[in-house]
Amino acid sequence: MTSIRQLSEQDRKTRAVANEGLPTLGFEGGTPYDDYVGTATLHGLQHTLTDAPEELAFLVTTQVMELYFGLLRTEWRLAQRQLDEDDIAAATLTIKRTVRHFEALNAAWAALSWLTPAQFNSFRDALGEGSGFQSALYRHVEFLLGSKSEALIRPHRRNPEAYEELVEALNRPSLYDSVLAMLARSGYAIPRAVLERDLAAEYKPSPEVEAVWAKVYGGPLAPLAETLIDLAEQFSDWRYRHLMAVRRSMGAKPGSGGSSGLSWLERSMQREIFPELWSARTLM
């Protein structure tokens, strides 16, 4: 990639005056925009396996989703560091930003809402056993949200980098764990059993944690709680849109990755994240 020349505000003003208000049209190499975004690389990543015109839209949409998974992972790791430092305002803003990322991610399903069974079947066989179920980044996103399962990292054993990252994520605190630890440091009665639980295990709701959230809503941390609810709602929307996209394009056929397809997704939707944030509402 060509090195990008940095410009100050004064540089930009000087350039605008010299150009008489017109955009700069001459560059020594590629445009700074292409260099920064890496457009040549991005547009060189689409390698379809069939001549079906619908396949390119399917591939591009999937790649866009992968980029958002990586963005969410980076943002939630930042939020965890901010929570660990008890910078609650910064963490709330970071998580709120990811709610907007999730809105854009969920909107990507609209790009496939037109896909009929006949259109999907025109290239589905070429995908072989390829399935979104095998996305390491999506699995990382689930783990960060507290939806964990050791069995689901097994497909990545032959990819050492992805496997090691998932093993680490499985055994590290989730975003919710980081929030609960911060609440404990702030004086809220989070049970020791919750704080010291096996982080690799699926999170189990706690009545004591539920009672804590009911108290949080009466204090200064209520905005953080509502931001987490916004995030949980977007994640539920993601799962629902995924379910409907599968239902529309292939019905109840078995999934390409070996799952039962529709029924697998229906069971996944029942696994709530941040469960006490929902149940505490009954106590308020």
C-alpha positions in Angstrom: 0.0 0.0 0.0 1.3 3.5 -0.9 2.1 5.6 2.2 -0.6 8.2 2.8 0.4 11.8 3.2 -1.1 13.3 6.3 -2.6 16.8 6.0 -3.3 19.3 8.7 -6.4 21.6 8.6 -4.3 24.4 7.3 -3.0 22.1 4.5 -6.5 21.4 3.5 -7.5 25.0 3.5 -4.4 25.9 1.4 -5.2 23.1 -1.1 -8.9 24.2 -1.4 -7.7 27.8 -2.2 -5.2 26.6 -4.8 -7.8 24.3 -6.4 -10.3 27.2 -6.5 -12.8 25.0 -4.7 -12.5 22.0 -7.0 -11.3 18.6 -5.9 -7.7 17.6 -6.5 -7.6 15.6 -9.7 -3.9 14.7 -10.1 -2.0 12.2 -7.9 1.5 10.7 -8.4 0.1 7.1 -7.8 -3.3 5.7 -6.9 -5.8 8.0 -5.1 -5.3 8.4 -1.4 -8.9 7.0 -1.0 -8.0 3.8 -2.7 -4.8 3.5 -0.7 -6.5 4.0 2.6 -9.6 1.8 2.0 -7.7 -0.9 0.1 -10.3 -1.0 -2.6 -8.3 -3.1 -5.0 -7.9 -5.8 -2.3 -11.6 -5.6 -1.3 -12.9 -6.0 -4.8 -10.5 -8.8 -5.5 -12.0 -11.0 -2.8 -15.1 -12.0 -4.6 -14.5 -15.4 -6.2 -17.8 -17.0 -7.1 -18.1 -20.8 -7.7 -20.9 -20.8 -10.2 -22.4 -18.6 -13.0 -25.6 -18.0 -11.0 -26.0 -14.2 -10.9 -27.4 -14.4 -7.3 -24.3 -15.9 -5.9 -22.3 -12.6 -5.9 -24.8 -10.8 -3.8 -24.8 -13.8 -1.3 -21.0 -13.7 -1.2 -20.6 -9.9 -0.8 -23.3 -9.8 1.9 -21.5 -12.6 3.8 -18.2 -10.8 3.6 -19.7 -7.5 4.8 -21.1 -9.4 7.8 -17.7 -10.8 8.5 -16.2 -7.3 8.6 -18.8 -6.2 11.1 -18.1 -9.3 13.3 -14.5 -8.2 13.4 -15.5 -4.6 14.3 -17.8 -5.7 17.1 -15.1 -7.9 18.6 -12.7 -5.0 18.6 -15.2 -2.6 20.1 -16.3 -5.0 22.9 -12.8 -5.7 23.8 -12.3 -2.0 24.2 -15.5 -1.7 26.3 -14.1 -4.5 28.6 -10.9 -2.6 29.2 -12.9 0.5 30.0 -15.1 -1.4 32.4 -12.0 -3.0 34.0 -10.7 0.5 34.6 -14.1 1.6 36.0 -14.5 4.1 33.2 -18.2 3.5 33.0 -19.1 6.5 30.9 -16.6 5.6 28.2 -17.7 1.9 28.2 -21.3 2.9 27.9 -20.5 5.1 24.8 -18.5 2.3 23.3 -21.3 -0.2 23.7 -23.8 2.3 22.5 -21.7 2.7 19.3 -21.8 -1.1 18.8 -25.6 -1.0 18.9 -25.4 1.2 15.8 -22.9 -1.3 14.2 -25.4 -4.0 14.9 -28.2 -2.1 13.3 -26.1 -1.9 10.1 -25.2 -5.6 10.4 -28.8 -6.6 10.7 -29.8 -4.4 7.8 -27.5 -6.5 5.6 -30.0 -9.3 5.7 -32.2 -7.1 3.5 -29.7 -7.7 0.7 -30.8 -11.4 0.7 -34.5 -11.0 1.4 -35.3 -11.5 -2.2 -33.5 -14.9 -2.4 -36.0 -17.6 -3.4 -35.4 -21.4 -3.0 -34.9 -21.7 -6.7 -32.3 -18.9 -6.7 -30.5 -20.3 -3.7 -30.5 -23.8 -5.1 -28.8 -22.4 -8.3 -25.5 -22.1 -6.4 -26.0 -23.9 -3.0 -24.6 -27.2 -4.1 -21.3 -25.5 -5.0 -20.9 -24.3 -1.4 -20.4 -27.9 -0.3 -20.3 -28.1 3.5 -19.6 -24.4 3.8 -21.9 -22.7 6.3 -22.1 -19.5 8.4 -22.1 -21.8 11.4 -18.4 -22.2 10.8 -17.6 -18.5 11.1 -14.9 -18.1 13.7 -15.5 -14.4 14.1 -19.2 -14.9 14.7 -18.4 -17.6 17.3 -16.1 -15.0 18.9 -19.0 -12.5 18.9 -21.3 -15.0 20.7 -18.6 -15.8 23.3 -18.1 -12.1 24.0 -21.9 -11.8 24.6 -21.7 -14.8 27.0 -23.2 -17.4 24.8 -20.5 -20.0 25.1 -20.1 -23.7 24.2 -16.7 -25.6 24.1 -18.1 -28.0 21.4 -18.6 -25.1 18.9 -14.9 -24.3 18.6 -14.0 -27.8 17.4 -14.5 -27.1 13.7 -11.5 -24.7 14.0 -8.9 -27.1 15.4 -7.0 -27.2 12.1 -6.8 -23.4 12.0 -4.4 -22.8 14.8 -4.8 -19.0 15.0 -8.6 -19.0 15.0 -8.7 -22.0 17.4 -6.3 -20.4 19.9 -8.3 -17.1 19.8 -11.6 -19.0 20.4 -10.1 -21.0 23.3 -8.9 -17.8 24.9 -12.3 -16.2 24.4 -14.1 -19.2 25.8 -12.0 -19.0 29.0 -12.0 -15.2 29.4 -14.8 -13.0 30.9 -17.6 -12.1 28.5 -18.7 -8.5 28.2 -21.5 -9.3 30.7 -18.9 -10.8 33.1 -17.0 -7.6 32.9 -20.1 -5.6 33.6 -21.0 -7.8 36.7 -17.4 -7.5 38.0 -17.6 -3.7 37.7 -21.0 -3.7 39.6 -19.4 -5.7 42.4 -16.5 -3.2 42.7 -19.1 -0.4 42.7 -20.7 -1.9 45.8 -23.6 -4.0 44.3 -24.2 -7.4 45.8 -23.1 -9.7 43.0 -22.8 -13.2 44.4 -19.2 -14.6 44.8 -20.4 -17.7 43.0 -21.3 -15.6 39.9 -17.9 -13.8 40.0 -15.9 -16.9 40.4 -17.9 -19.3 38.2 -16.4 -21.3 35.3 -16.1 -18.7 32.6 -16.1 -21.4 29.8 -19.6 -22.6 30.9 -22.9 -21.2 29.7 -24.0 -18.4 32.0 -26.9 -19.3 34.3 -29.3 -16.6 35.5 -29.1 -15.6 39.2 -32.0 -14.2 41.3 -29.5 -12.1 43.2 -28.1 -10.6 40.0 -31.7 -10.0 38.9 -32.3 -8.0 42.1 -29.1 -6.0 41.5 -30.3 -4.9 38.1 -33.6 -3.8 39.6 -31.6 -1.5 42.0 -29.3 -0.3 39.2 -32.2 1.1 37.3 -32.8 3.5 40.2 -29.3 4.9 40.1 -26.7 6.5 37.9 -25.8 3.3 36.0 -29.2 3.0 34.5 -28.0 4.3 31.1 -25.5 1.4 30.9 -28.2 -1.1 31.7 -30.4 0.3 28.9 -27.5 0.3 26.4 -27.0 -3.4 27.2 -30.7 -4.0 26.6 -30.4 -2.2 23.3 -27.5 -4.5 22.4 -29.3 -7.6 23.5 -32.3 -6.6 21.4 -30.2 -6.1 18.3 -28.6 -9.6 18.8 -32.0 -11.1 19.1 -33.0 -9.3 15.9 -29.9 -10.8 14.2 -30.9 -14.3 15.1 -34.5 -13.7 14.0 -33.4 -12.3 10.6 -31.0 -15.2 10.1 -33.8 -17.6 10.9 -36.2 -15.9 8.4 -33.6 -15.7 5.7 -33.0 -19.5 6.0 -36.8 -20.1 6.2 -37.4 -18.1 3.1 -34.6 -19.4 0.9 -34.5 -23.1 1.9 -37.4 -23.9 4.3 -36.7 -26.7 6.7 -34.0 -28.5 4.7 -30.9 -29.7 6.6 -28.1 -27.0 6.8 -25.0 -27.2 4.6 -22.8 -27.5 7.7 -24.5 -30.6 8.9 -27.1 -29.1 11.3 -30.8 -29.5 11.2 -31.1 -26.0 9.7 -34.2 -24.2 10.7 -34.8 -26.1 14.0 -31.1 -25.5 15.0 -31.6 -21.7 14.6 -34.9 -21.9 16.4 -33.2 -23.5 19.4 -30.4 -20.9 19.2 -32.9 -18.1 19.5 -34.0 -19.4 22.9 -30.5 -18.8 24.4 -30.8 -15.2 25.9 -27.9 -12.9 26.6 -27.9 -10.7 29.6 -30.9 -12.6 31.0 -31.4 -10.8 34.3 -31.6 -7.4 32.5 -34.9 -8.8 31.0 -36.3 -10.6 34.0 -35.5 -7.7 36.4 -38.1 -5.6 34.7 -40.8 -7.7 36.4 -39.4 -6.5 39.8 -39.4 -2.8 38.9 
